[in-house]
Amino acid sequence: MKSGAPKTRHYYRKYALISEEGEIFLSCSGEFAVSVANAFVPSPDEIRRMLWELRERWAWPQALLAGVLGVPTATLRRWEDASRNPCGAARRLIWLIHGTCVREEPFVNLFDIVSWGRGDKREIVIEG
């Protein structure tokens, strides 16, 4: 960026989100949202458990779950046997499908998705 170039300002509405423990989270930039997502990301063992629960609950063979996830069966097999871990986008997709098909919990807002479902379901708008 050139030193004489004007700085870009990003405006957005201010939101406050309250966790179950009473913590308050304000709306944030995309970079901060990535930091929050990285702080709450499920461990590889949790992802493997989600894969197992999906297959167990719906009696899906590996090939069917691989098709749902859009990956080769060999890739899913490596995820399940812990020789490989899914990338971030695949982890998010596994978590979303697991939340919908196994936990059957609705996603209430964007923070719910960014925080991997570990935030509060209430949303408060702060004007100003």
N, C-alpha and C positions, 0 to 999 in steps of 0.2 A: 504494500500500500504506500502510495506517495505521501510524503510528510505534509504537503499542502492540500491533500484531498480532504473533503469534509467527512466528518465521522457520521456514520449511519446510526440513527437512534431507532430502536424497536419499541413500539408502544403496544401494550396489551392490557386487558382488564386485569385487575388484581383479584385473586381468589385466595381464600384461606380454607384449608382443609384440616379437620381435626381428627386425630387418630383415636383409637379405642383407649389409649393411655392418656388422652387429653393433650397430646402434642399438637401444635399448630404448624401446618405447612402452607406456605404461600405459593401462588403460581410462579412459574420460573421460566428461564430460557431453555431452549432445547439442550444446551450443553449441561445444564444442571439436571434436567430430566434424565439424561444419560447417566449422570453420576448416581442419581437415586436408583435407577434401574440396576446399575452395577452393584450397588450396596445390598439390594434385596434379591439378586439373582439366585435361583435355586441351585443347589450343589449338583454335581454329576450324579451322586447317589439318589437325590430326590428326583431328578429327571428319569433315571432308570426305573425308579419306583412308579412314576407316572406312566411310563411306557407299559410296565407290567400290569398296572391297574387297568389301563385302557384295554389291553388284550384280554385280561381276565374277565372284566365286567361285561364286555361285548362278545367274548369268545372269538376274537379276531385272530386269524393266522398272521404270521409275520408279513407275508406278501400283501395282505389287505391293508394293514397299518402302514406299511411302507408306501403303498399307493396313495393312501390318504395324506401322508406327509410329503409325498412327491419325491421320495428318495428310492434308490435301489434297495432291494431286500438285503443285500450284503452290507450296506451301510447301516441299516437298522440293526442287523445282527451284531455288528461291531459296537454299536451304541449299547445294546443290551448286555453284551459280554464285557463291557468296560475297556475294550481295547482302543476305542475312540470315543470322543465326546462330541455331541452336536454343536454346531456353531450357534452364535447368539440368536439368529433369526429362527433356526430350527428349534432351539430351546423355547423361544417365545411361542411358536406354533404348537409345540407339544403341550406347553402349559395352558394355552387357550383352549385346545381341544379337550384336555383333561378337565379343565374347569367347567366346560360346557357339558361334556358327556359323562363324567364320573362324579364330580362334586355337585354339578347342577346348580352352581351359584351364578347369578347374573353379574355381569360387569356393569357397575353403576356409572362410572365416570372415567375420564382419561387417567387420573391419578391412580385409580384402582388397577389399571393395566400397567402403567409405568412402574408402580411399586410391587408388581407381581402379586396383587391381591392382598398385600400386607398392610394397607392403609385403611382408613375409616371409610365408610360408605356415605357419610354425610358431607354435604358441600355447602359452604357459606360464601356469599358474594359480598365483598367489601367495596363500597363506592368511594372514589376519591383518588 
